[in-house]
Amino acid sequence: MKRRGVLWKEVIVAVSALFFSCFGNAQDTIFDFSQRESKITFEVKHLGFLTVGGAFKMFSGTIVFRKDRPVEMNSRIVANSITTNDSSRDATLKSKEYLNVAAYPEIVFYATHLSRVDKEVEISGILQIRHVQQKVDLNFSIAQGMLENRMLLKAETTLKRSDFALDFGVMDELVGDNITVKLELLGIKRLD
């Protein structure tokens, strides 16, 4: 009889372990980036003294927290959504010679390492533009107001066009190599 009680305890432990391994991520909190309320903008020098700005208007992404630790982040930008408020320049940026949006419709980022210190999130990951992948480090500040279901992440970084094989051919000298990218991502907590 005593053996039967021990067997039941083993069964309960095994079932509990199975349950928690299947549903152990129930503590994960997923924030989806609001395309309407977020911004992905950039600036680059032109002719050595002018600054040209632009933005991507269509994108998606998520950041996942387990308790207060970030554990996953990814995003996809629709390359064809690039705009600089100059249709001729936009057409050039979308062309085969530059972003080649027909062959590479998305710019993709996924995190490989995430850590949090107070109101800062440090994220290392892979950014793919066209066929080129490069490691990128981002330091986000986090703001979470009175609404716990929203989180604002802000970061600024500099990318080199040459690292992603983005050149304008004979016109390449007219455009700066450094691109300042500003991210202002409003994450809305996913309700399950």
mmCIF file of the C-alpha atoms, coordinates in Angstrom:
data_MODEL
# 
_entry.id   MODEL 
# 
loop_
_atom_site.group_PDB 
_atom_site.id 
_atom_site.type_symbol 
_atom_site.label_atom_id 
_atom_site.label_alt_id 
_atom_site.label_comp_id 
_atom_site.label_asym_id 
_atom_site.label_entity_id 
_atom_site.label_seq_id 
_atom_site.pdbx_PDB_ins_code 
_atom_site.Cartn_x 
_atom_site.Cartn_y 
_atom_site.Cartn_z 
_atom_site.occupancy 
_atom_site.B_iso_or_equiv 
_atom_site.pdbx_formal_charge 
_atom_site.auth_seq_id 
_atom_site.auth_comp_id 
_atom_site.auth_asym_id 
_atom_site.auth_atom_id 
_atom_site.pdbx_PDB_model_num 
ATOM 1   C CA . MET A 1 1   ? 0.000  0.000  0.000   1.00 0.00 ? 1   MET A CA 1 
ATOM 2   C CA . LYS A 1 2   ? 2.828  2.340  0.822   1.00 0.00 ? 2   LYS A CA 1 
ATOM 3   C CA . ARG A 1 3   ? 4.312  1.701  -2.621  1.00 0.00 ? 3   ARG A CA 1 
ATOM 4   C CA . ARG A 1 4   ? 1.061  2.844  -4.267  1.00 0.00 ? 4   ARG A CA 1 
ATOM 5   C CA . GLY A 1 5   ? 1.257  6.235  -2.462  1.00 0.00 ? 5   GLY A CA 1 
ATOM 6   C CA . VAL A 1 6   ? 4.829  6.697  -3.641  1.00 0.00 ? 6   VAL A CA 1 
ATOM 7   C CA . LEU A 1 7   ? 3.765  5.838  -7.198  1.00 0.00 ? 7   LEU A CA 1 
ATOM 8   C CA . TRP A 1 8   ? 1.020  8.478  -7.112  1.00 0.00 ? 8   TRP A CA 1 
ATOM 9   C CA . LYS A 1 9   ? 3.538  11.071 -5.921  1.00 0.00 ? 9   LYS A CA 1 
ATOM 10  C CA . GLU A 1 10  ? 5.817  10.158 -8.839  1.00 0.00 ? 10  GLU A CA 1 
ATOM 11  C CA . VAL A 1 11  ? 2.923  10.463 -11.276 1.00 0.00 ? 11  VAL A CA 1 
ATOM 12  C CA . ILE A 1 12  ? 1.944  13.872 -9.858  1.00 0.00 ? 12  ILE A CA 1 
ATOM 13  C CA . VAL A 1 13  ? 5.550  15.095 -10.079 1.00 0.00 ? 13  VAL A CA 1 
ATOM 14  C CA . ALA A 1 14  ? 5.862  13.827 -13.674 1.00 0.00 ? 14  ALA A CA 1 
ATOM 15  C CA . VAL A 1 15  ? 2.554  15.413 -14.735 1.00 0.00 ? 15  VAL A CA 1 
ATOM 16  C CA . SER A 1 16  ? 3.520  18.690 -13.034 1.00 0.00 ? 16  SER A CA 1 
ATOM 17  C CA . ALA A 1 17  ? 6.896  18.710 -14.784 1.00 0.00 ? 17  ALA A CA 1 
ATOM 18  C CA . LEU A 1 18  ? 5.216  18.052 -18.127 1.00 0.00 ? 18  LEU A CA 1 
ATOM 19  C CA . PHE A 1 19  ? 2.643  20.798 -17.514 1.00 0.00 ? 19  PHE A CA 1 
ATOM 20  C CA . PHE A 1 20  ? 5.277  23.391 -16.587 1.00 0.00 ? 20  PHE A CA 1 
ATOM 21  C CA . SER A 1 21  ? 7.538  22.430 -19.480 1.00 0.00 ? 21  SER A CA 1 
ATOM 22  C CA . CYS A 1 22  ? 4.636  22.932 -21.901 1.00 0.00 ? 22  CYS A CA 1 
ATOM 23  C CA . PHE A 1 23  ? 3.276  26.066 -20.277 1.00 0.00 ? 23  PHE A CA 1 
ATOM 24  C CA . GLY A 1 24  ? 6.398  27.349 -18.528 1.00 0.00 ? 24  GLY A CA 1 
ATOM 25  C CA . ASN A 1 25  ? 6.488  30.478 -20.696 1.00 0.00 ? 25  ASN A CA 1 
ATOM 26  C CA . ALA A 1 26  ? 3.147  31.628 -19.320 1.00 0.00 ? 26  ALA A CA 1 
ATOM 27  C CA . GLN A 1 27  ? 5.139  34.375 -17.579 1.00 0.00 ? 27  GLN A CA 1 
ATOM 28  C CA . ASP A 1 28  ? 6.235  35.798 -20.951 1.00 0.00 ? 28  ASP A CA 1 
ATOM 29  C CA . THR A 1 29  ? 4.868  39.214 -21.782 1.00 0.00 ? 29  THR A CA 1 
ATOM 30  C CA . ILE A 1 30  ? 4.798  40.029 -25.486 1.00 0.00 ? 30  ILE A CA 1 
ATOM 31  C CA . PHE A 1 31  ? 4.724  43.599 -26.748 1.00 0.00 ? 31  PHE A CA 1 
ATOM 32  C CA . ASP A 1 32  ? 3.833  44.120 -30.430 1.00 0.00 ? 32  ASP A CA 1 
ATOM 33  C CA . PHE A 1 33  ? 5.217  47.283 -32.029 1.00 0.00 ? 33  PHE A CA 1 
ATOM 34  C CA . SER A 1 34  ? 2.462  49.661 -33.092 1.00 0.00 ? 34  SER A CA 1 
ATOM 35  C CA . GLN A 1 35  ? 3.135  50.724 -36.658 1.00 0.00 ? 35  GLN A CA 1 
ATOM 36  C CA . ARG A 1 36  ? 0.824  53.722 -36.263 1.00 0.00 ? 36  ARG A CA 1 
ATOM 37  C CA . GLU A 1 37  ? 2.471  55.062 -33.109 1.00 0.00 ? 37  GLU A CA 1 
ATOM 38  C CA . SER A 1 38  ? 6.102  54.075 -33.756 1.00 0.00 ? 38  SER A CA 1 
ATOM 39  C CA . LYS A 1 39  ? 8.792  55.616 -35.944 1.00 0.00 ? 39  LYS A CA 1 
ATOM 40  C CA . ILE A 1 40  ? 11.792 54.274 -37.832 1.00 0.00 ? 40  ILE A CA 1 
ATOM 41  C CA . THR A 1 41  ? 13.665 57.233 -39.293 1.00 0.00 ? 41  THR A CA 1 
ATOM 42  C CA . PHE A 1 42  ? 17.104 57.837 -40.775 1.00 0.00 ? 42  PHE A CA 1 
ATOM 43  C CA . GLU A 1 43  ? 19.422 60.644 -41.862 1.00 0.00 ? 43  GLU A CA 1 
ATOM 44  C CA . VAL A 1 44  ? 22.392 60.660 -44.221 1.00 0.00 ? 44  VAL A CA 1 
ATOM 45  C CA . LYS A 1 45  ? 24.708 63.378 -45.512 1.00 0.00 ? 45  LYS A CA 1 
ATOM 46  C CA . HIS A 1 46  ? 24.296 64.360 -49.148 1.00 0.00 ? 46  HIS A CA 1 
ATOM 47  C CA . LEU A 1 47  ? 26.791 66.418 -51.169 1.00 0.00 ? 47  LEU A CA 1 
ATOM 48  C CA . GLY A 1 48  ? 28.932 66.628 -48.037 1.00 0.00 ? 48  GLY A CA 1 
ATOM 49  C CA . PHE A 1 49  ? 26.845 69.307 -46.312 1.00 0.00 ? 49  PHE A CA 1 
ATOM 50  C CA . LEU A 1 50  ? 23.116 68.589 -46.713 1.00 0.00 ? 50  LEU A CA 1 
ATOM 51  C CA . THR A 1 51  ? 21.249 66.151 -44.491 1.00 0.00 ? 51  THR A CA 1 
ATOM 52  C CA . VAL A 1 52  ? 18.572 64.024 -46.131 1.00 0.00 ? 52  VAL A CA 1 
ATOM 53  C CA . GLY A 1 53  ? 16.029 62.390 -43.853 1.00 0.00 ? 53  GLY A CA 1 
ATOM 54  C CA . GLY A 1 54  ? 13.586 59.597 -44.429 1.00 0.00 ? 54  GLY A CA 1 
ATOM 55  C CA . ALA A 1 55  ? 11.472 56.936 -42.809 1.00 0.00 ? 55  ALA A CA 1 
ATOM 56  C CA . PHE A 1 56  ? 10.053 53.474 -43.207 1.00 0.00 ? 56  PHE A CA 1 
ATOM 57  C CA . LYS A 1 57  ? 6.268  53.571 -42.910 1.00 0.00 ? 57  LYS A CA 1 
ATOM 58  C CA . MET A 1 58  ? 5.460  49.841 -42.765 1.00 0.00 ? 58  MET A CA 1 
ATOM 59  C CA . PHE A 1 59  ? 6.986  47.446 -40.268 1.00 0.00 ? 59  PHE A CA 1 
ATOM 60  C CA . SER A 1 60  ? 6.144  44.933 -37.581 1.00 0.00 ? 60  SER A CA 1 
ATOM 61  C CA . GLY A 1 61  ? 7.931  43.440 -34.630 1.00 0.00 ? 61  GLY A CA 1 
ATOM 62  C CA . THR A 1 62  ? 7.806  42.204 -31.075 1.00 0.00 ? 62  THR A CA 1 
ATOM 63  C CA . ILE A 1 63  ? 9.821  42.252 -27.906 1.00 0.00 ? 63  ILE A CA 1 
ATOM 64  C CA . VAL A 1 64  ? 9.263  39.541 -25.317 1.00 0.00 ? 64  VAL A CA 1 
ATOM 65  C CA . PHE A 1 65  ? 9.943  39.915 -21.598 1.00 0.00 ? 65  PHE A CA 1 
ATOM 66  C CA . ARG A 1 66  ? 10.152 37.087 -19.100 1.00 0.00 ? 66  ARG A CA 1 
ATOM 67  C CA . LYS A 1 67  ? 9.432  38.768 -15.804 1.00 0.00 ? 67  LYS A CA 1 
ATOM 68  C CA . ASP A 1 68  ? 11.461 41.984 -16.259 1.00 0.00 ? 68  ASP A CA 1 
ATOM 69  C CA . ARG A 1 69  ? 14.125 40.497 -18.550 1.00 0.00 ? 69  ARG A CA 1 
ATOM 70  C CA . PRO A 1 70  ? 14.001 40.867 -22.330 1.00 0.00 ? 70  PRO A CA 1 
ATOM 71  C CA . VAL A 1 71  ? 14.402 37.433 -23.932 1.00 0.00 ? 71  VAL A CA 1 
ATOM 72  C CA . GLU A 1 72  ? 13.476 37.923 -27.595 1.00 0.00 ? 72  GLU A CA 1 
ATOM 73  C CA . MET A 1 73  ? 13.128 40.699 -30.166 1.00 0.00 ? 73  MET A CA 1 
ATOM 74  C CA . ASN A 1 74  ? 12.535 40.692 -33.881 1.00 0.00 ? 74  ASN A CA 1 
ATOM 75  C CA . SER A 1 75  ? 11.230 43.037 -36.531 1.00 0.00 ? 75  SER A CA 1 
ATOM 76  C CA . ARG A 1 76  ? 10.524 43.200 -40.238 1.00 0.00 ? 76  ARG A CA 1 
ATOM 77  C CA . ILE A 1 77  ? 10.490 46.381 -42.288 1.00 0.00 ? 77  ILE A CA 1 
ATOM 78  C CA . VAL A 1 78  ? 8.746  46.559 -45.658 1.00 0.00 ? 78  VAL A CA 1 
ATOM 79  C CA . ALA A 1 79  ? 11.589 47.899 -47.813 1.00 0.00 ? 79  ALA A CA 1 
ATOM 80  C CA . ASN A 1 80  ? 9.151  49.391 -50.340 1.00 0.00 ? 80  ASN A CA 1 
ATOM 81  C CA . SER A 1 81  ? 7.742  51.657 -47.592 1.00 0.00 ? 81  SER A CA 1 
ATOM 82  C CA . ILE A 1 82  ? 10.853 53.864 -47.586 1.00 0.00 ? 82  ILE A CA 1 
ATOM 83  C CA . THR A 1 83  ? 10.091 57.550 -48.075 1.00 0.00 ? 83  THR A CA 1 
ATOM 84  C CA . THR A 1 84  ? 12.230 60.694 -48.185 1.00 0.00 ? 84  THR A CA 1 
ATOM 85  C CA . ASN A 1 85  ? 9.416  62.976 -49.426 1.00 0.00 ? 85  ASN A CA 1 
ATOM 86  C CA . ASP A 1 86  ? 11.085 63.013 -52.859 1.00 0.00 ? 86  ASP A CA 1 
ATOM 87  C CA . SER A 1 87  ? 9.537  60.548 -55.310 1.00 0.00 ? 87  SER A CA 1 
ATOM 88  C CA . SER A 1 88  ? 12.579 60.532 -57.601 1.00 0.00 ? 88  SER A CA 1 
ATOM 89  C CA . ARG A 1 89  ? 14.961 59.749 -54.725 1.00 0.00 ? 89  ARG A CA 1 
ATOM 90  C CA . ASP A 1 90  ? 12.516 57.159 -53.337 1.00 0.00 ? 90  ASP A CA 1 
ATOM 91  C CA . ALA A 1 91  ? 12.431 55.402 -56.705 1.00 0.00 ? 91  ALA A CA 1 
ATOM 92  C CA . THR A 1 92  ? 16.251 55.320 -56.720 1.00 0.00 ? 92  THR A CA 1 
ATOM 93  C CA . LEU A 1 93  ? 16.369 53.879 -53.203 1.00 0.00 ? 93  LEU A CA 1 
ATOM 94  C CA . LYS A 1 94  ? 13.851 51.167 -54.133 1.00 0.00 ? 94  LYS A CA 1 
ATOM 95  C CA . SER A 1 95  ? 15.634 50.306 -57.390 1.00 0.00 ? 95  SER A CA 1 
ATOM 96  C CA . LYS A 1 96  ? 17.697 47.247 -58.220 1.00 0.00 ? 96  LYS A CA 1 
ATOM 97  C CA . GLU A 1 97  ? 20.891 49.256 -57.712 1.00 0.00 ? 97  GLU A CA 1 
ATOM 98  C CA . TYR A 1 98  ? 20.149 50.075 -54.083 1.00 0.00 ? 98  TYR A CA 1 
ATOM 99  C CA . LEU A 1 99  ? 17.568 48.302 -51.850 1.00 0.00 ? 99  LEU A CA 1 
ATOM 100 C CA . ASN A 1 100 ? 16.240 46.165 -54.702 1.00 0.00 ? 100 ASN A CA 1 
ATOM 101 C CA . VAL A 1 101 ? 12.791 45.889 -53.105 1.00 0.00 ? 101 VAL A CA 1 
ATOM 102 C CA . ALA A 1 102 ? 11.555 43.533 -55.842 1.00 0.00 ? 102 ALA A CA 1 
ATOM 103 C CA . ALA A 1 103 ? 14.102 40.871 -54.886 1.00 0.00 ? 103 ALA A CA 1 
ATOM 104 C CA . TYR A 1 104 ? 14.427 41.767 -51.185 1.00 0.00 ? 104 TYR A CA 1 
ATOM 105 C CA . PRO A 1 105 ? 11.015 42.969 -49.974 1.00 0.00 ? 105 PRO A CA 1 
ATOM 106 C CA . GLU A 1 106 ? 11.965 43.007 -46.276 1.00 0.00 ? 106 GLU A CA 1 
ATOM 107 C CA . ILE A 1 107 ? 14.694 44.324 -44.033 1.00 0.00 ? 107 ILE A CA 1 
ATOM 108 C CA . VAL A 1 108 ? 14.938 41.903 -41.105 1.00 0.00 ? 108 VAL A CA 1 
ATOM 109 C CA . PHE A 1 109 ? 16.327 42.192 -37.579 1.00 0.00 ? 109 PHE A CA 1 
ATOM 110 C CA . TYR A 1 110 ? 16.458 39.502 -34.924 1.00 0.00 ? 110 TYR A CA 1 
ATOM 111 C CA . ALA A 1 111 ? 18.127 39.665 -31.537 1.00 0.00 ? 111 ALA A CA 1 
ATOM 112 C CA . THR A 1 112 ? 20.862 37.234 -30.549 1.00 0.00 ? 112 THR A CA 1 
ATOM 113 C CA . HIS A 1 113 ? 21.566 38.681 -27.083 1.00 0.00 ? 113 HIS A CA 1 
ATOM 114 C CA . LEU A 1 114 ? 19.414 40.824 -24.812 1.00 0.00 ? 114 LEU A CA 1 
ATOM 115 C CA . SER A 1 115 ? 20.040 42.256 -21.363 1.00 0.00 ? 115 SER A CA 1 
ATOM 116 C CA . ARG A 1 116 ? 18.413 44.857 -19.140 1.00 0.00 ? 116 ARG A CA 1 
ATOM 117 C CA . VAL A 1 117 ? 19.933 47.278 -16.673 1.00 0.00 ? 117 VAL A CA 1 
ATOM 118 C CA . ASP A 1 118 ? 17.354 49.521 -14.973 1.00 0.00 ? 118 ASP A CA 1 
ATOM 119 C CA . LYS A 1 119 ? 15.649 51.545 -17.743 1.00 0.00 ? 119 LYS A CA 1 
ATOM 120 C CA . GLU A 1 120 ? 18.049 50.399 -20.494 1.00 0.00 ? 120 GLU A CA 1 
ATOM 121 C CA . VAL A 1 121 ? 17.867 47.356 -22.749 1.00 0.00 ? 121 VAL A CA 1 
ATOM 122 C CA . GLU A 1 122 ? 21.014 46.324 -24.587 1.00 0.00 ? 122 GLU A CA 1 
ATOM 123 C CA . ILE A 1 123 ? 20.311 44.273 -27.686 1.00 0.00 ? 123 ILE A CA 1 
ATOM 124 C CA . SER A 1 124 ? 22.760 42.662 -30.070 1.00 0.00 ? 124 SER A CA 1 
ATOM 125 C CA . GLY A 1 125 ? 21.400 41.081 -33.192 1.00 0.00 ? 125 GLY A CA 1 
ATOM 126 C CA . ILE A 1 126 ? 21.585 40.496 -36.893 1.00 0.00 ? 126 ILE A CA 1 
ATOM 127 C CA . LEU A 1 127 ? 20.323 43.078 -39.366 1.00 0.00 ? 127 LEU A CA 1 
ATOM 128 C CA . GLN A 1 128 ? 19.770 41.882 -42.917 1.00 0.00 ? 128 GLN A CA 1 
ATOM 129 C CA . ILE A 1 129 ? 19.510 44.404 -45.728 1.00 0.00 ? 129 ILE A CA 1 
ATOM 130 C CA . ARG A 1 130 ? 19.262 42.741 -49.120 1.00 0.00 ? 130 ARG A CA 1 
ATOM 131 C CA . HIS A 1 131 ? 21.536 39.687 -49.034 1.00 0.00 ? 131 HIS A CA 1 
ATOM 132 C CA . VAL A 1 132 ? 23.963 41.118 -46.454 1.00 0.00 ? 132 VAL A CA 1 
ATOM 133 C CA . GLN A 1 133 ? 23.758 40.327 -42.743 1.00 0.00 ? 133 GLN A CA 1 
ATOM 134 C CA . GLN A 1 134 ? 25.656 42.367 -40.153 1.00 0.00 ? 134 GLN A CA 1 
ATOM 135 C CA . LYS A 1 135 ? 25.831 42.327 -36.359 1.00 0.00 ? 135 LYS A CA 1 
ATOM 136 C CA . VAL A 1 136 ? 24.240 45.424 -34.833 1.00 0.00 ? 136 VAL A CA 1 
ATOM 137 C CA . ASP A 1 137 ? 24.286 46.621 -31.224 1.00 0.00 ? 137 ASP A CA 1 
ATOM 138 C CA . LEU A 1 138 ? 21.390 48.752 -29.956 1.00 0.00 ? 138 LEU A CA 1 
ATOM 139 C CA . ASN A 1 139 ? 20.949 50.449 -26.590 1.00 0.00 ? 139 ASN A CA 1 
ATOM 140 C CA . PHE A 1 140 ? 17.288 51.187 -25.954 1.00 0.00 ? 140 PHE A CA 1 
ATOM 141 C CA . SER A 1 141 ? 15.886 53.373 -23.224 1.00 0.00 ? 141 SER A CA 1 
ATOM 142 C CA . ILE A 1 142 ? 12.582 52.125 -21.840 1.00 0.00 ? 142 ILE A CA 1 
ATOM 143 C CA . ALA A 1 143 ? 9.700  54.299 -20.735 1.00 0.00 ? 143 ALA A CA 1 
ATOM 144 C CA . GLN A 1 144 ? 6.562  52.808 -19.305 1.00 0.00 ? 144 GLN A CA 1 
ATOM 145 C CA . GLY A 1 145 ? 3.945  55.328 -18.267 1.00 0.00 ? 145 GLY A CA 1 
ATOM 146 C CA . MET A 1 146 ? 0.811  54.923 -16.260 1.00 0.00 ? 146 MET A CA 1 
ATOM 147 C CA . LEU A 1 147 ? -0.472 52.270 -18.645 1.00 0.00 ? 147 LEU A CA 1 
ATOM 148 C CA . GLU A 1 148 ? 1.328  48.989 -18.004 1.00 0.00 ? 148 GLU A CA 1 
ATOM 149 C CA . ASN A 1 149 ? 0.121  47.644 -21.329 1.00 0.00 ? 149 ASN A CA 1 
ATOM 150 C CA . ARG A 1 150 ? 2.359  50.064 -23.285 1.00 0.00 ? 150 ARG A CA 1 
ATOM 151 C CA . MET A 1 151 ? 6.131  50.396 -23.416 1.00 0.00 ? 151 MET A CA 1 
ATOM 152 C CA . LEU A 1 152 ? 8.198  52.915 -25.380 1.00 0.00 ? 152 LEU A CA 1 
ATOM 153 C CA . LEU A 1 153 ? 11.638 51.844 -26.584 1.00 0.00 ? 153 LEU A CA 1 
ATOM 154 C CA . LYS A 1 154 ? 14.001 54.480 -28.028 1.00 0.00 ? 154 LYS A CA 1 
ATOM 155 C CA . ALA A 1 155 ? 17.400 53.977 -29.639 1.00 0.00 ? 155 ALA A CA 1 
ATOM 156 C CA . GLU A 1 156 ? 19.758 55.707 -32.019 1.00 0.00 ? 156 GLU A CA 1 
ATOM 157 C CA . THR A 1 157 ? 22.605 54.061 -33.889 1.00 0.00 ? 157 THR A CA 1 
ATOM 158 C CA . THR A 1 158 ? 24.855 54.639 -36.863 1.00 0.00 ? 158 THR A CA 1 
ATOM 159 C CA . LEU A 1 159 ? 25.100 52.133 -39.696 1.00 0.00 ? 159 LEU A CA 1 
ATOM 160 C CA . LYS A 1 160 ? 27.619 52.210 -42.524 1.00 0.00 ? 160 LYS A CA 1 
ATOM 161 C CA . ARG A 1 161 ? 26.146 51.863 -46.009 1.00 0.00 ? 161 ARG A CA 1 
ATOM 162 C CA . SER A 1 162 ? 29.329 50.149 -47.145 1.00 0.00 ? 162 SER A CA 1 
ATOM 163 C CA . ASP A 1 163 ? 28.859 47.379 -44.536 1.00 0.00 ? 163 ASP A CA 1 
ATOM 164 C CA . PHE A 1 164 ? 25.645 46.410 -46.344 1.00 0.00 ? 164 PHE A CA 1 
ATOM 165 C CA . ALA A 1 165 ? 27.007 46.834 -49.893 1.00 0.00 ? 165 ALA A CA 1 
ATOM 166 C CA . LEU A 1 166 ? 24.677 49.788 -50.516 1.00 0.00 ? 166 LEU A CA 1 
ATOM 167 C CA . ASP A 1 167 ? 26.259 52.048 -53.069 1.00 0.00 ? 167 ASP A CA 1 
ATOM 168 C CA . PHE A 1 168 ? 25.122 54.423 -55.752 1.00 0.00 ? 168 PHE A CA 1 
ATOM 169 C CA . GLY A 1 169 ? 27.769 53.466 -58.304 1.00 0.00 ? 169 GLY A CA 1 
ATOM 170 C CA . VAL A 1 170 ? 29.214 56.574 -59.962 1.00 0.00 ? 170 VAL A CA 1 
ATOM 171 C CA . MET A 1 171 ? 27.132 58.805 -57.621 1.00 0.00 ? 171 MET A CA 1 
ATOM 172 C CA . ASP A 1 172 ? 28.378 57.019 -54.481 1.00 0.00 ? 172 ASP A CA 1 
ATOM 173 C CA . GLU A 1 173 ? 30.753 59.823 -53.450 1.00 0.00 ? 173 GLU A CA 1 
ATOM 174 C CA . LEU A 1 174 ? 27.802 62.231 -53.185 1.00 0.00 ? 174 LEU A CA 1 
ATOM 175 C CA . VAL A 1 175 ? 26.159 60.266 -50.365 1.00 0.00 ? 175 VAL A CA 1 
ATOM 176 C CA . GLY A 1 176 ? 27.679 59.849 -46.901 1.00 0.00 ? 176 GLY A CA 1 
ATOM 177 C CA . ASP A 1 177 ? 28.609 56.389 -45.692 1.00 0.00 ? 177 ASP A CA 1 
ATOM 178 C CA . ASN A 1 178 ? 27.176 56.892 -42.192 1.00 0.00 ? 178 ASN A CA 1 
ATOM 179 C CA . ILE A 1 179 ? 23.421 56.543 -41.768 1.00 0.00 ? 179 ILE A CA 1 
ATOM 180 C CA . THR A 1 180 ? 21.950 57.680 -38.463 1.00 0.00 ? 180 THR A CA 1 
ATOM 181 C CA . VAL A 1 181 ? 18.969 55.504 -37.594 1.00 0.00 ? 181 VAL A CA 1 
ATOM 182 C CA . LYS A 1 182 ? 16.466 56.500 -34.921 1.00 0.00 ? 182 LYS A CA 1 
ATOM 183 C CA . LEU A 1 183 ? 13.983 54.005 -33.515 1.00 0.00 ? 183 LEU A CA 1 
ATOM 184 C CA . GLU A 1 184 ? 10.981 54.979 -31.435 1.00 0.00 ? 184 GLU A CA 1 
ATOM 185 C CA . LEU A 1 185 ? 8.973  51.821 -30.938 1.00 0.00 ? 185 LEU A CA 1 
ATOM 186 C CA . LEU A 1 186 ? 5.746  51.758 -28.983 1.00 0.00 ? 186 LEU A CA 1 
ATOM 187 C CA . GLY A 1 187 ? 5.056  48.241 -27.798 1.00 0.00 ? 187 GLY A CA 1 
ATOM 188 C CA . ILE A 1 188 ? 1.494  47.282 -26.940 1.00 0.00 ? 188 ILE A CA 1 
ATOM 189 C CA . LYS A 1 189 ? 1.080  44.331 -24.597 1.00 0.00 ? 189 LYS A CA 1 
ATOM 190 C CA . ARG A 1 190 ? -0.488 41.363 -26.314 1.00 0.00 ? 190 ARG A CA 1 
ATOM 191 C CA . LEU A 1 191 ? -3.547 40.097 -24.523 1.00 0.00 ? 191 LEU A CA 1 
ATOM 192 C CA . ASP A 1 192 ? -3.891 36.326 -24.663 1.00 0.00 ? 192 ASP A CA 1 
# 
